[in-house]
Amino acid sequence: MNKPSLGLRWTAYIVLIGGLLFMLVPFLQMLTTSLMKPGDELTLPPKLWPDPFEWNNYYKVWVEVNFVRYSMNSTFVTVLDMAGMVISCSLVAYGLAFFEFKGRGLIFLAMLGTMMLPSQVTMIPTYFIWKELDMLNTYYPLYLRSFLGGAFGIFLLHQFYKTLPRELYDAAWVDGANPWTIFYKIYLPLTKPAISALAVFTFISSWNSTLEPLIYLQDKKMYTLPLGLLFLRNEVENKTTMIMAGSVITIIPVLIVFLFAQKQFIQGVASSGLKG
């Protein structure tokens, strides 16, 4: 295959750099606004750089608005959500990929069909289920469902399992290993890229979730970060700088996780689509 010409490569670099700068502008504006004094963000001509840096915005949001508590709540919910999703999806995907039983294809298709249902369709029935279980204003609705599996996670891991050789399972079975041992010692280590991708997907979804905490949580002390950020406007009036500081606090963990896990994330997503 012929390499692209130098001009074409430079054109691609310029387009990519331009796209990167375009995507960074909103984040940089949010960051600089969070470090301005209240009112400086409304001056004309607009300030592009804080002078001086107002770090007190972060202190007020973190301590006085109690974002430290919201961060702990989000961490608790997100960790349990990730654990439940990884454990349940890896087990179900393993069973669907390697076990032969009647109705396996129908079950898999039915599971994929649930991915086509908008969340708004099941929102009200799900709410009444949790209400009948007396679990409103608790964290159970936010993570307990993950221990029952998720269609997207099962599909992602199932596709990855299908790329692995079946001969590994057969050889281990002949050597006397049971299905649990084969799963834990052979296939689970091989699926680390796909599991990492699922963990990142789950982390981002759970950490940024606003609608479900808004529906199920009434106690202010139980708010997660996105919900605390939503109601920050009611706590501080006409202080965009503090709202931007809260936004930076909320988004930093997502950036850190993605930066450190991007290699495994990309590898897992790419490998999961190699074989249908």
Number of C-alpha atoms within 10 A of each C-alpha: 3 4 7 9 9 9 9 11 12 12 12 12 12 12 12 12 12 12 11 11 12 11 11 12 11 10 15 14 14 19 18 20 26 28 24 26 20 16 11 18 22 11 8 7 7 9 14 13 16 16 12 9 14 17 13 15 21 22 15 15 22 19 11 11 19 16 24 14 18 23 20 15 17 21 18 14 20 23 17 18 24 22 15 21 25 24 15 18 26 26 19 19 24 21 17 19 19 14 11 10 9 8 9 14 12 10 12 17 11 12 16 16 11 13 13 8 10 9 11 8 9 10 12 10 11 13 17 12 13 16 14 10 9 10 15 18 18 15 17 15 22 18 20 15 13 21 17 13 20 20 17 16 24 25 21 22 28 25 20 27 26 19 14 15 10 12 9 12 19 13 12 15 14 9 9 11 15 12 15 10 14 18 18 12 11 14 18 17 11 15 18 15 23 29 26 21 26 24 22 20 16 22 22 18 15 21 22 18 18 18 10 14 20 16 13 19 20 13 9 11 12 19 26 29 29 23 21 24 25 15 14 19 14 9 14 13 10 12 17 22 24 29 25 24 26 26 19 16 19 22 16 10 16 16 12 11 14 17 11 10 16 15 13 18 22 15 15 22 20 14 18 23 13 11 11 9
